[in-house]
């Protein structure tokens, strides 16, 4: 019942023109199109009233409410046509939002090191946060945190001084994921708020720590891309606080706490899944470079986590 969060409309329009004429000739799609036109003409109050009638979430800006109602009707119509197979989606989504060393203005030569590694485990069936992981990390190149970094993240010098170095924390992360049978019994995907967590922070950290980039983090869902494509909003409206606001939610916790940020990102993911979005892997690392994953690529879960090998 979830709609794909397309990378681009051009990509789907051009490639699937033949398929469209066959797949969408069913009268049910004409009914959906007529209903969508009716929803487009509704006021915000009418939208909220109709959503309340179906016991759906009524918070959010008008465009979000329209999308929510359209997806509800579409799901109902398609379920009447044929039952939805609920077994083809990830069982879990692992939300990660690193905190890293930083300086005011971040000079170009500054090397960022991960100082907080959080994971929020989102169950896609129950749409609930099932578990969390959080460990702080001792930086090695710049072991002394700047006052700016302490003020921004709330992570003190004492906290990182007592923490393990990154390879040990990564080993703990992998053990935590294994205990939850991710990649073995349950399929899962990583999810981040933007590209930087994996393509920059984790990539740089692995080089600093002389370990290979972990295979389980080579593909992920960039929720900013998914949100922008699903709700049809420009990229400058996909910052964490703006996404929450547009969905009718407030930030919970302390901004720039990795764990609190991850929990809030998970709340956005939950709302998007409720609204009918099928969050799919849309970015990956290949040969050390950030690449886009096509929305037509098969839905594959991340591999069972393993500790990467050390390199010279």
PAVEXZA-44199 format. One line per field, with one value per residue (C-alpha): residue number from 1; chain; x, y, z; residue in one letter. Coordinates in steps of 0.25 Angstrom, whole numbers, plus 5000, padded with zeros to 4 digits. Layout:
! PAVEXZA-44199
nr <- NUM_... .
kette <- A_... .
c1 <- X_... .
c2 <- Y_... .
c3 <- Z_... .
rest <- a_... .
***
This chain:
! PAVEXZA-44199
nr <- 1_2_3_4_5_6_7_8_9_10_11_12_13_14_15_16_17_18_19_20_21_22_23_24_25_26_27_28_29_30_31_32_33_34_35_36_37_38_39_40_41_42_43_44_45_46_47_48_49_50_51_52_53_54_55_56_57_58_59_60_61_62_63_64_65_66_67_68_69_70_71_72_73_74_75_76_77_78_79_80_81_82_83_84_85_86_87_88_89_90_91_92_93_94_95_96_97_98_99_100_101_102_103_104_105_106_107_108_109_110_111_112_113_114_115_116_117_118_119_120_121_122_123_124_125_126_127_128_129_130_131_132_133_134_135_136_137_138_139_140_141_142_143_144_145_146_147_148_149_150_151_152_153_154_155_156_157_158_159_160_161_162_163_164_165_166_167_168_169_170_171_172_173_174_175_176_177_178_179_180_181_182_183_184_185_186_187_188_189_190_191_192_193_194_195_196_197_198_199_200_201_202_203_204_205_206_207_208_209_210_211_212_213_214_215_216_217_218_219_220_221_222_223_224_225_226_227_228_229_230_231_232_233_234_235_236_237_238_239_240_241_242_243_244_245_246_247_248_249_250_251_252_253_254_255_256_257_258_259_260_261_262_263_264_265_266_267_268_269_270_271_272_273_274_275_276_277_278_279_280_281_282_283_284_285_286_287_288_289_290_291_292_293_294_295_296_297_298_299_300_301_302_303_304_305_306_307_308_309_310_311_312 .
kette <- A_A_A_A_A_A_A_A_A_A_A_A_A_A_A_A_A_A_A_A_A_A_A_A_A_A_A_A_A_A_A_A_A_A_A_A_A_A_A_A_A_A_A_A_A_A_A_A_A_A_A_A_A_A_A_A_A_A_A_A_A_A_A_A_A_A_A_A_A_A_A_A_A_A_A_A_A_A_A_A_A_A_A_A_A_A_A_A_A_A_A_A_A_A_A_A_A_A_A_A_A_A_A_A_A_A_A_A_A_A_A_A_A_A_A_A_A_A_A_A_A_A_A_A_A_A_A_A_A_A_A_A_A_A_A_A_A_A_A_A_A_A_A_A_A_A_A_A_A_A_A_A_A_A_A_A_A_A_A_A_A_A_A_A_A_A_A_A_A_A_A_A_A_A_A_A_A_A_A_A_A_A_A_A_A_A_A_A_A_A_A_A_A_A_A_A_A_A_A_A_A_A_A_A_A_A_A_A_A_A_A_A_A_A_A_A_A_A_A_A_A_A_A_A_A_A_A_A_A_A_A_A_A_A_A_A_A_A_A_A_A_A_A_A_A_A_A_A_A_A_A_A_A_A_A_A_A_A_A_A_A_A_A_A_A_A_A_A_A_A_A_A_A_A_A_A_A_A_A_A_A_A_A_A_A_A_A_A_A_A_A_A_A_A_A_A_A_A_A_A_A_A_A_A_A_A_A_A_A_A_A_A .
c1 <- 5000_5012_5015_5030_5037_5042_5056_5050_5037_5045_5052_5038_5031_5041_5044_5031_5022_5019_5017_5007_4998_4996_4997_4988_4977_4969_4957_4961_4972_4962_4954_4967_4970_4955_4957_4970_4964_4953_4963_4971_4959_4956_4960_4969_4957_4950_4963_4964_4950_4951_4964_4957_4946_4956_4963_4976_4985_4980_4993_5001_5001_4990_4999_5003_4988_4985_4996_4991_4977_4980_4989_4978_4968_4978_4981_4967_4964_4976_4973_4959_4965_4976_4982_4995_5007_5012_5024_5032_5037_5048_5045_5053_5059_5072_5072_5086_5091_5105_5111_5125_5136_5135_5140_5132_5132_5138_5151_5153_5165_5158_5156_5143_5143_5131_5128_5114_5109_5094_5084_5069_5062_5049_5039_5032_5021_5017_5022_5029_5043_5046_5060_5072_5087_5096_5111_5121_5134_5148_5154_5169_5173_5167_5165_5161_5147_5145_5136_5127_5126_5123_5112_5106_5105_5105_5116_5127_5142_5140_5130_5139_5151_5145_5139_5145_5151_5143_5147_5143_5130_5127_5129_5119_5109_5111_5109_5096_5091_5094_5087_5074_5077_5077_5081_5079_5065_5060_5062_5066_5072_5080_5074_5080_5076_5084_5096_5107_5106_5111_5118_5126_5126_5127_5136_5146_5145_5148_5161_5165_5163_5170_5158_5150_5137_5126_5117_5104_5106_5109_5094_5084_5071_5073_5060_5062_5061_5050_5042_5044_5040_5028_5022_5027_5035_5048_5061_5062_5049_5055_5063_5060_5052_5045_5040_5035_5028_5021_5016_5010_5021_5030_5045_5046_5059_5072_5076_5089_5089_5091_5081_5070_5072_5071_5058_5052_5056_5050_5037_5037_5040_5028_5019_5023_5021_5007_5004_5007_5022_5030_5044_5054_5069_5073_5088_5100_5115_5123_5138_5138_5128_5114_5104_5089_5081_5070_5056_5053_5065_5060_5057_5068_5072_5085_5095_5097_5107_5121_5133_5141_5156_5167_5175_5190 .
c2 <- 5000_5009_5018_5019_5031_5034_5040_5048_5049_5049_5036_5029_5036_5033_5019_5013_5019_5005_4999_5010_5008_4993_4994_5007_5003_4997_5006_5006_5016_5025_5025_5029_5040_5046_5045_5052_5063_5065_5065_5076_5085_5083_5093_5090_5089_5079_5071_5071_5067_5055_5050_5051_5043_5032_5033_5038_5049_5063_5071_5076_5087_5086_5079_5068_5066_5065_5054_5047_5046_5043_5031_5026_5026_5019_5009_5005_5004_4996_4987_4984_4980_4971_4969_4976_4967_4972_4963_4970_4982_4984_4979_4990_5003_5007_5022_5028_5042_5044_5056_5059_5069_5083_5097_5110_5112_5099_5102_5094_5087_5082_5067_5063_5051_5044_5046_5040_5028_5026_5016_5017_5004_5006_4994_4996_4987_4993_5007_5009_5011_4998_5000_5010_5009_5021_5021_5033_5032_5037_5045_5043_5054_5065_5059_5073_5078_5092_5101_5102_5087_5085_5096_5091_5076_5076_5066_5070_5067_5058_5049_5047_5045_5033_5027_5016_5019_5017_5003_4998_5006_5000_4986_4989_4994_4982_4973_4981_4979_4964_4962_4968_4958_4969_4964_4949_4947_4961_4970_4985_4997_5009_5023_5037_5051_5055_5049_5054_5044_5032_5039_5048_5046_5030_5030_5040_5032_5019_5025_5031_5018_5010_5001_4998_5004_4995_4987_4989_5004_5005_5007_5016_5024_5039_5043_5058_5053_5043_5054_5064_5055_5049_5062_5070_5081_5087_5083_5095_5091_5077_5082_5073_5085_5089_5074_5073_5086_5083_5070_5077_5072_5079_5075_5066_5067_5074_5079_5073_5062_5050_5041_5052_5056_5041_5039_5052_5046_5033_5041_5047_5033_5028_5039_5037_5022_5025_5034_5023_5026_5013_5018_5012_5012_5024_5026_5018_5018_5012_5013_5024_5032_5036_5031_5031_5018_5018_5017_5005_4997_4984_4986_4979_4979_4982_4970_4964_4974_4969_4976_4982_4978_4987_4993_4999 .
c3 <- 5000_5001_4989_4984_4987_4973_4971_4960_4952_4939_4942_4944_4933_4922_4926_4929_4918_4912_4925_4929_4917_4922_4937_4939_4929_4940_4943_4958_4954_4947_4960_4968_4958_4960_4975_4974_4967_4977_4988_4981_4982_4997_5008_5019_5029_5019_5018_5033_5035_5025_5031_5045_5039_5035_5049_5042_5047_5044_5047_5036_5025_5014_5004_5014_5018_5003_5001_5013_5009_4994_4999_5008_4997_4987_4997_5000_4985_4982_4994_4988_4975_4981_4995_4998_5001_5014_5014_5003_5011_5021_5035_5042_5039_5046_5048_5050_5052_5056_5064_5060_5065_5059_5060_5058_5043_5041_5034_5021_5026_5039_5040_5046_5056_5061_5075_5077_5070_5072_5066_5067_5063_5056_5054_5041_5044_5057_5053_5067_5072_5078_5083_5083_5084_5088_5091_5091_5084_5087_5076_5073_5064_5071_5085_5091_5087_5084_5092_5080_5079_5094_5093_5080_5084_5099_5099_5109_5109_5121_5113_5101_5110_5116_5103_5095_5081_5069_5065_5079_5078_5064_5069_5080_5069_5061_5073_5077_5062_5062_5075_5069_5057_5047_5033_5037_5043_5039_5027_5030_5024_5029_5029_5031_5030_5018_5011_5020_5032_5023_5011_5019_5034_5034_5022_5028_5041_5035_5029_5042_5049_5038_5035_5023_5021_5027_5017_5025_5023_5008_5004_5012_5011_5011_5017_5012_4998_5001_5008_4997_4986_4993_4998_4985_4993_4989_4996_5004_5012_5016_5028_5041_5048_5035_5032_5046_5046_5032_5038_5050_5060_5070_5072_5084_5093_5091_5076_5072_5082_5072_5079_5080_5066_5062_5070_5063_5049_5053_5056_5042_5036_5044_5039_5024_5025_5031_5020_5009_5006_5004_5009_5000_4999_4990_4992_4993_4994_4983_4982_4993_4985_4988_4977_4975_4975_4965_4970_4961_4967_4974_4989_4996_5011_5017_5019_5033_5040_5041_5046_5035_5033_5037_5026_5026 .
rest <- x_x_x_x_x_x_x_x_x_x_x_x_x_x_x_x_x_x_x_x_x_x_x_x_x_x_x_x_x_x_x_x_x_x_x_x_x_x_x_x_x_x_x_x_x_x_x_x_x_x_x_x_x_x_x_x_x_x_x_x_x_x_x_x_x_x_x_x_x_x_x_x_x_x_x_x_x_x_x_x_x_x_x_x_x_x_x_x_x_x_x_x_x_x_x_x_x_x_x_x_x_x_x_x_x_x_x_x_x_x_x_x_x_x_x_x_x_x_x_x_x_x_x_x_x_x_x_x_x_x_x_x_x_x_x_x_x_x_x_x_x_x_x_x_x_x_x_x_x_x_x_x_x_x_x_x_x_x_x_x_x_x_x_x_x_x_x_x_x_x_x_x_x_x_x_x_x_x_x_x_x_x_x_x_x_x_x_x_x_x_x_x_x_x_x_x_x_x_x_x_x_x_x_x_x_x_x_x_x_x_x_x_x_x_x_x_x_x_x_x_x_x_x_x_x_x_x_x_x_x_x_x_x_x_x_x_x_x_x_x_x_x_x_x_x_x_x_x_x_x_x_x_x_x_x_x_x_x_x_x_x_x_x_x_x_x_x_x_x_x_x_x_x_x_x_x_x_x_x_x_x_x_x_x_x_x_x_x_x_x_x_x_x_x_x_x_x_x_x_x_x_x_x_x_x_x_x_x_x_x_x_x .
***
